[in-house]
Structures are given as structure tokens and as C-alpha cells.
Amino acid sequence: MSEEEASESLAQEEKQTVEEISEAYYEEAEAEYITFSPQELEQFLIRSETWDKIAKGEISLDEAKSILETPSRSTSLSMRKAKPGRGKKKRRSSS
């Protein structure tokens, strides 16, 4: 085998390897989804927004700490028991 044939053979092998890697990269993989409760999602968003503000220099670390330590409003509301409504709905009187 000549040097030219060897380099051509090597180039073809490299090309095949790159194509196999490319195909493997673009194959669809099964994704695992995580289910978040509304409270967990809200906490995640608050933390993300807080980190974003820290990175932009909009708030100090002390302010961020107080934001993250403060329980969220909807979490505290969801922990309360909902009372069923009583009575009739009011109708708008026509004039």
C-alpha cells in the first residue's frame, strides 16, 4: 500500500467516524420530565429572578437573602383552607 492510498484510507475512516458521531448526536433521546407543583415552580422562578438581579447588580446579597427567606405569598395562601362560598350571588339591579 502506497503512502497516498494509506492517507486516503485514513481520511475515509475519519469521515465515517465523524458521520457516526454526528448521527448519534442528532438521534432523538428519551427525555425525562420532572413534575413540579405550583409552589415548587414559583420558588424556582423566584430564585432564578433573584440570581438574575444579583448578576446584573440590581440588588445586593443581603437583599437577595431577605427575598429568598421571605415565604412567598401564594404558598402561604395555598396553605390556608379554602372556605366554601355561602349565600346567593348578587344581581345587578336594572335602573
C-alpha positions as CSV (number, residue, x, y, z in Angstrom):
1,M,0.0,0.0,0.0
2,S,1.4,3.3,-1.0
3,E,1.6,6.4,1.2
4,E,-1.2,8.1,-0.8
5,E,-3.5,5.1,-0.5
6,A,-2.9,4.9,3.2
7,S,-3.7,8.6,3.8
8,E,-6.8,8.3,1.6
9,S,-7.9,5.2,3.6
10,L,-7.3,7.1,6.9
11,A,-9.3,10.1,5.6
12,Q,-12.3,7.8,4.8
13,E,-12.2,6.2,8.2
14,E,-12.1,9.6,9.9
15,K,-15.0,10.8,7.7
16,Q,-17.1,7.7,8.7
17,T,-16.3,8.3,12.4
18,V,-17.4,11.9,12.2
19,E,-20.6,10.9,10.4
20,E,-21.4,8.3,13.0
21,I,-20.8,10.8,15.8
22,S,-23.0,13.3,14.0
23,E,-25.8,10.8,13.6
24,A,-25.6,9.8,17.3
25,Y,-25.7,13.4,18.3
26,Y,-28.9,14.2,16.4
27,E,-30.7,11.0,17.4
28,E,-33.7,11.6,19.5
29,A,-33.2,10.6,23.1
30,E,-35.9,9.9,25.6
31,A,-36.3,12.9,27.8
32,E,-37.2,12.5,31.5
33,Y,-39.6,15.2,32.6
34,I,-39.9,16.3,36.2
35,T,-43.3,17.3,37.6
36,F,-43.3,20.5,39.7
37,S,-46.1,21.5,42.0
38,P,-47.2,25.2,41.6
39,Q,-45.4,26.1,44.8
40,E,-42.1,24.5,43.6
41,L,-42.4,26.2,40.3
42,E,-42.9,29.6,42.0
43,Q,-39.9,29.0,44.3
44,F,-37.8,28.1,41.2
45,L,-38.9,31.3,39.4
46,I,-38.2,33.5,42.5
47,R,-34.7,32.0,42.9
48,S,-34.0,32.4,39.2
49,E,-35.1,36.0,39.1
50,T,-33.2,36.8,42.3
51,W,-29.9,35.3,40.8
52,D,-30.5,37.3,37.6
53,K,-30.8,40.5,39.7
54,I,-27.7,39.7,41.6
55,A,-25.8,39.1,38.4
56,K,-27.0,42.4,36.9
57,G,-26.0,44.2,40.1
58,E,-29.6,45.4,40.7
59,I,-29.7,44.0,44.3
60,S,-27.2,43.2,47.0
61,L,-26.6,39.8,48.5
62,D,-28.4,41.0,51.7
63,E,-31.4,42.0,49.7
64,A,-31.4,38.7,47.9
65,K,-31.1,36.8,51.2
66,S,-34.2,38.6,52.5
67,I,-36.1,37.9,49.3
68,L,-35.3,34.2,49.5
69,E,-36.0,33.9,53.2
70,T,-39.4,35.5,52.9
71,P,-42.2,33.0,52.3
72,S,-44.0,33.6,49.0
73,R,-47.5,35.0,49.1
74,S,-49.2,32.2,47.1
75,T,-47.5,29.5,49.2
76,S,-48.9,30.9,52.4
77,L,-52.3,31.4,50.7
78,S,-52.4,27.8,49.4
79,M,-51.7,26.5,52.9
80,R,-54.8,28.2,54.2
81,K,-58.1,26.2,53.9
82,A,-60.4,27.5,51.3
83,K,-63.9,28.3,52.7
84,P,-66.8,27.3,50.5
85,G,-68.9,30.3,49.4
86,R,-72.2,30.9,51.0
87,G,-75.3,32.8,50.0
88,K,-76.7,33.9,46.7
89,K,-74.9,35.8,44.1
90,K,-75.9,39.4,43.9
91,R,-77.6,40.5,40.8
92,R,-77.1,43.9,39.3
93,S,-80.3,45.8,39.6
94,S,-81.5,47.4,36.4
95,S,-82.4,51.0,36.5
